[in-house]
Amino acid sequence: MILNGRMNTLRRRRTRRTPRLSSRLTSLSPMRASYGEVVLRKGTRLYHTSGSPMCERPDKPMLFLTLHPSEWYRLREDYVSVFELQRDVSLFFMVQGIRRLRVFSALNLLLNKPGQNLMKMRDDNIACYKSFLEREHFDGWFSTIEGKTAVEVALLNDPAVYKLVDCSPIQWNWRNSRIDSNGKIIPKMWGNAYPVGVHPARLTLNAIFQSQLDEYRAEIEREDPGGTAFSRILETAEIRYIEAPVQPIRWC
């Protein structure tokens, strides 16, 4: 009898130790399960380039920032504002797909407004996204700059989240990748003025992105080693994939 009791106990323990996939997925919101989340760590620095010094702007609902100034600037006379995260931030992975070194934003897909350009939108329109992100417990989104190759962080304008640590003329101490006379790739030199991803990020993504990210990293290695800030982030990131159906998202 004692032996049978012990065997029953072992069976019950084994059953409890086996996690159910459905229970893990139901703890994620549809946005996190269908697309994903990027967590940038406290101390990470983000950048904004503009034609004039950018001080703190409490009137702006969101700040549009990059991982390195070389990926978004207009003129050689630009200023760079440097923002340092004061805590870990949770960002909605607002990406539709990744192909041929390009990261395609899911903004148009989610809003059902093809061709919508955030740079041309009024602040009161952008405020709609701000309230939705707050309800979903996001601090912003991780996507691309108007669907281009470079990624951006759209951060909710909350002074408790970031600190403006510098605003000065842009320092041109980087060099983009190039091909030498022998056809060899000379990787991009990022310089030391604007660090990229010093604090490893954590990504929890839908499994549909796994093969896309694998191919993206392989293409970067072949064609432009370490040539994008996103690829630099991926070098040290902790990435977890989840199996979940992609559900329609109601944004505003």
Secondary structure in CASP SS format (residue, H / E / C, confidence):
PFRMAT SS
TARGET T0000
AUTHOR 0000-0000-0000
METHOD secondary structure of the structure
MODEL  1
M C 1.00
I H 1.00
L H 1.00
N H 1.00
G H 1.00
R H 1.00
M H 1.00
N H 1.00
T H 1.00
L H 1.00
R H 1.00
R H 1.00
R H 1.00
R H 1.00
T H 1.00
R H 1.00
R H 1.00
T C 1.00
P C 1.00
R C 1.00
L H 1.00
S H 1.00
S H 1.00
R H 1.00
L H 1.00
T H 1.00
S C 1.00
L C 1.00
S C 1.00
P H 1.00
M H 1.00
R H 1.00
A H 1.00
S H 1.00
Y C 1.00
G E 1.00
E E 1.00
V E 1.00
V E 1.00
L E 1.00
R C 1.00
K C 1.00
G C 1.00
T C 1.00
R E 1.00
L E 1.00
Y E 1.00
H E 1.00
T E 1.00
S E 1.00
G C 1.00
S C 1.00
P C 1.00
M C 1.00
C C 1.00
E C 1.00
R C 1.00
P C 1.00
D C 1.00
K C 1.00
P C 1.00
M E 1.00
L E 1.00
F E 1.00
L E 1.00
T E 1.00
L C 1.00
H C 1.00
P H 1.00
S H 1.00
E H 1.00
W C 1.00
Y C 1.00
R C 1.00
L C 1.00
R C 1.00
E C 1.00
D C 1.00
Y E 1.00
V E 1.00
S E 1.00
V E 1.00
F E 1.00
E E 1.00
L E 1.00
Q C 1.00
R C 1.00
D C 1.00
V E 1.00
S E 1.00
L E 1.00
F E 1.00
F E 1.00
M C 1.00
V E 1.00
Q E 1.00
G E 1.00
I E 1.00
R E 1.00
R C 1.00
L C 1.00
R E 1.00
V E 1.00
F E 1.00
S E 1.00
A C 1.00
L H 1.00
N H 1.00
L H 1.00
L H 1.00
L H 1.00
N C 1.00
K C 1.00
P C 1.00
G C 1.00
Q C 1.00
N C 1.00
L H 1.00
M H 1.00
K H 1.00
M C 1.00
R C 1.00
D H 1.00
D H 1.00
N H 1.00
I H 1.00
A H 1.00
C H 1.00
Y H 1.00
K H 1.00
S H 1.00
F H 1.00
L H 1.00
E H 1.00
R H 1.00
E C 1.00
H C 1.00
F C 1.00
D C 1.00
G E 1.00
W E 1.00
F E 1.00
S E 1.00
T E 1.00
I C 1.00
E C 1.00
G C 1.00
K C 1.00
T C 1.00
A C 1.00
V E 1.00
E E 1.00
V E 1.00
A E 1.00
L E 1.00
L E 1.00
N C 1.00
D C 1.00
P C 1.00
A C 1.00
V C 1.00
Y E 1.00
K E 1.00
L E 1.00
V E 1.00
D E 1.00
C E 1.00
S E 1.00
P E 1.00
I C 1.00
Q C 1.00
W C 1.00
N C 1.00
W C 1.00
R E 1.00
N C 1.00
S C 1.00
R E 1.00
I E 1.00
D C 1.00
S C 1.00
N C 1.00
G C 1.00
K C 1.00
I E 1.00
I E 1.00
P C 1.00
K C 1.00
M E 1.00
W C 1.00
G C 1.00
N C 1.00
A C 1.00
Y C 1.00
P C 1.00
V C 1.00
G C 1.00
V C 1.00
H C 1.00
P C 1.00
A C 1.00
R E 1.00
L E 1.00
T E 1.00
L E 1.00
N E 1.00
A H 1.00
I H 1.00
F H 1.00
Q H 1.00
S H 1.00
Q H 1.00
L H 1.00
D H 1.00
E H 1.00
Y H 1.00
R H 1.00
A H 1.00
E H 1.00
I H 1.00
E H 1.00
R H 1.00
E H 1.00
D C 1.00
P C 1.00
G C 1.00
G C 1.00
T C 1.00
A H 1.00
F H 1.00
S H 1.00
R H 1.00
I H 1.00
L H 1.00
E H 1.00
T H 1.00
A C 1.00
E E 1.00
I E 1.00
R E 1.00
Y E 1.00
I E 1.00
E C 1.00
A C 1.00
P C 1.00
V C 1.00
Q C 1.00
P C 1.00
I C 1.00
R C 1.00
W C 1.00
C C 1.00
END
